[in-house]
Amino acid sequence: MTRCAAGLDRRSVLGVTLMLVAMPTSRAGDALPPDVAAAIREQVGGAAATEGGIALRAPETAENGAFVPVTVSVHSAMAGDDRCLAIHLFATRNPTPGVASYRFGAGIARAEVSVRVRLAEGQMLLAYAEMADGSVRRAVARVAVTTGGCLT
């Protein structure tokens, strides 16, 4: 069996490559699976989300889907209409798309959360930020998973 410099054999590298090729692409206009779209509507309502003003950091490849580190931060003054009220995190191919929701009170100085999430397979993570002025911000990250972390 041939191993590459990172210690992976050819079969593992091929598996990750196939997952990356098979992963759906997502842009602001792409359709989401119905259960994901419903979960998002339940949290943020019908407001149209805009890209930008929110950062979603996750690894491009997670060796184990049972604990994938994710950080979401919202660029906000946290005062007046430029205050982040909530951050919601969704996974497009998990058995339950709603991963986490965080609400921020008036005394919070920075809208940022770090969490480890379970991902069933390679998929997209979607982060939404609800702002005090009624706007919604969105960020997307694609994560390839070599070993799934959810039982279906």
C-alpha positions in Angstrom: 0.0 0.0 0.0 1.4 3.4 -1.0 1.3 6.2 1.6 1.7 9.9 0.9 3.8 12.4 2.9 0.8 13.1 5.3 0.6 9.3 6.1 -2.6 8.7 4.2 -2.9 5.8 1.8 -4.2 6.1 -1.7 -7.7 4.8 -0.9 -8.1 7.5 1.9 -7.0 10.3 -0.5 -9.3 9.0 -3.2 -12.2 8.9 -0.7 -11.7 12.5 0.4 -11.3 13.6 -3.2 -14.6 11.9 -4.2 -16.4 13.6 -1.3 -15.2 17.0 -2.3 -16.3 16.4 -5.9 -19.7 15.1 -4.8 -20.4 18.0 -2.3 -23.1 20.4 -3.5 -22.0 23.9 -4.2 -23.9 26.8 -2.5 -24.1 30.4 -3.4 -26.7 32.8 -2.1 -29.1 31.8 -4.9 -28.7 28.0 -4.8 -31.6 26.0 -3.5 -31.2 24.3 -0.1 -32.8 21.0 0.8 -36.4 21.5 2.0 -35.7 20.5 5.6 -32.7 22.9 5.8 -34.7 25.8 4.3 -37.5 25.1 6.8 -35.1 25.1 9.8 -33.6 28.4 8.6 -37.1 30.0 8.2 -38.0 28.8 11.7 -35.1 30.7 13.2 -34.7 33.8 11.1 -38.1 34.1 9.4 -38.5 35.3 5.9 -35.8 37.9 5.9 -33.4 37.8 2.9 -29.9 37.0 4.1 -26.9 39.0 2.7 -23.4 37.7 2.4 -20.7 39.5 4.4 -20.4 41.0 7.9 -20.1 37.5 9.3 -17.1 35.0 9.4 -17.5 31.3 9.6 -14.3 29.4 10.2 -14.2 25.6 9.9 -11.6 23.1 8.6 -11.8 22.2 4.9 -11.3 18.6 5.9 -12.3 17.0 9.2 -10.8 13.6 9.8 -13.5 12.8 12.4 -17.0 14.2 12.0 -17.7 13.6 15.7 -16.0 16.9 16.7 -15.4 19.5 14.1 -14.2 22.9 15.4 -16.3 25.8 14.2 -16.0 29.5 15.0 -18.6 32.2 14.0 -18.0 35.9 14.5 -20.1 38.8 13.5 -18.6 42.2 12.6 -20.7 44.4 14.7 -20.3 47.4 17.1 -22.8 45.6 19.4 -24.6 48.9 20.0 -27.9 50.4 18.6 -29.0 48.9 15.2 -25.5 47.4 14.6 -26.0 44.9 17.4 -26.1 41.1 16.7 -29.1 39.5 18.4 -28.4 35.9 17.5 -26.2 33.5 15.6 -27.6 30.3 14.1 -25.6 27.4 12.7 -27.0 24.8 10.2 -25.6 21.7 8.5 -27.0 20.8 5.1 -26.7 17.0 5.3 -27.1 16.2 9.0 -30.1 14.2 10.1 -31.2 17.4 12.0 -30.1 20.5 10.1 -30.2 22.9 13.1 -26.9 22.5 14.8 -26.9 25.4 17.3 -28.4 28.8 18.1 -27.0 31.5 20.4 -28.8 34.7 21.6 -26.9 37.7 22.8 -28.0 40.1 25.5 -27.3 43.8 25.6 -24.2 43.5 27.7 -22.2 41.4 25.3 -19.1 43.2 23.8 -18.5 40.8 20.9 -20.7 38.4 18.9 -18.5 35.4 18.5 -19.0 31.7 19.3 -16.7 28.7 19.1 -18.1 25.2 19.2 -17.4 21.6 18.2 -20.1 20.1 16.0 -21.0 16.7 14.8 -21.2 16.2 11.0 -22.7 13.1 9.4 -20.7 13.5 6.2 -19.1 16.1 4.0 -21.4 19.0 3.7 -21.9 22.7 3.9 -22.2 24.7 7.2 -24.4 27.8 7.1 -24.1 30.5 9.7 -26.8 33.2 10.0 -26.7 36.3 12.2 -29.8 38.2 13.1 -29.1 41.9 13.6 -31.1 44.5 15.6 -32.0 46.5 12.5 -33.9 43.4 11.2 -31.3 42.4 8.6 -29.8 38.9 8.4 -26.2 38.1 7.5 -25.0 34.7 6.1 -21.7 32.8 5.7 -21.1 29.4 4.2 -18.2 26.9 4.6 -17.7 23.6 3.0 -16.3 20.8 5.1 -15.2 17.3 3.9 -15.6 14.6 6.5 -13.5 11.4 6.3 -15.4 9.6 9.1 -19.0 10.6 9.9 -19.9 11.7 13.4 -23.7 11.1 13.4 -25.7 7.9 13.5 -28.7 7.9 11.3 
